[in-house]
Amino acid sequence: MMDSEFSSRNSESGAGGSSFSIVNSELRTVIVLVGPSASGKTAVSLPLAELLGAEIISADSRQIYRFMDIGTAKPTAAERARVTHHFIDILNPDQEYSAGEFGIRGREEIERIFSRGHVPLVVGGSGLYVRSLTDGLFDGPPADFEVRTTIEEQFARGGVEELLGELRRVDPVFAARVDRTKPRRMIRALEVYHVTGVPISRLHEEQRIEIPFKSRVLGLAWPKPELHRRIGRRCEQMFEGGLLEEVEGLVRKGYGPELNALNTVGYAEVFEFRKGVITQDEMVEQISRNTRQYAKRQMTWFRRDERIEWLNMSEVRGPDDVAGEIVKRLNAASRK
């Protein structure tokens, strides 16, 4: 895996001897580490967690699913044994899960981590999951399957443009910020509107959730050429690690491309290859290209968050070095 490669290089000036000097359970500060795909979040999070005395909360919308290890770049069993992780392998791929539910369950886990005298360290690239956890996210009324079925039929007829057209009419605020590659979010927003008569963007503003802790958010920023090279290497390593075999195993278990969890980068392309729609070379290129595009969308999301303190990354810096810099920043802030 890419993070393993990054882990093999440690700076001589690494984090050795550093420690988190503030009593975090009293300050109730949650540390958050974000970044785009292949930015080295896992590699940095492990030594950082050890320095902080932390437990990791994974804020990744796909690593919650079992049997999807390679395509999601999930932390290995050895890495999870090294540091306690939460919200990995909690659902099967055919089970639904929302950012709102993650926020609720994640805040409950944060309280348990604080009660054990540990530091909650949130790690992930799913911006909506991070936002739901640290800022609160109104998840709307329970699902109305009749309304949802009608909207899904509308989507089947007219695609994303059909959904966007109605969203621009009933909820232009949400329409302006929604990710066009996430039609399920559009369907949910329209469902909420038709059930309540109120745009989901207004409900988000009116029903803000009280967050019982502070957040310190740090991000890993790479020069675009280096990040693209890392993404390319990660894609190669996914195939070397058995991505095709992983998908075949999912199919044998009865999981297919119609599932939201598998209609995502790294899996959707493999299913297209299995159907003979694209060649193997095209599949590899499309996964790399689509991952680069996804990383761009991730950075667009994160750059809107002015709280994020960015760390400039390069291939010559080891994860221990980066973890040490983060701890120094945290300790410097605690002394102010």
Secondary structure, 3 states (H helix, E strand, C coil): CHHHHHHCCCCCCCCCCCCCCCCHHHHCEEEEEECCCCCCHHHHHHHHHHHHCEEEEECCCCCCECCCCCCCCCCCHHHHHHCCEECCCCECCCCCCCHHHHHHHHHHHHHHHHHCCCEEEEEECCHHHHHHHHHCCCCCCCCCHHHHHHHHHHHHHHHHHHHHHHHHHHCHHHHHHCCCCCHHHHHHHHHHHHHHCCCHHHHHHHCCCCCCCEEEEEEEECCHHHHHHHHHHHHHHHHHCCHHHHHHHHHHCCCCCCCCCCCCCCCHHHHHHHCCCCCHHHHHHHHHHHHHHHHHHHHHHHHCCCCCEEEECCCCCCHHHHHHHHHHHHHHHHCC
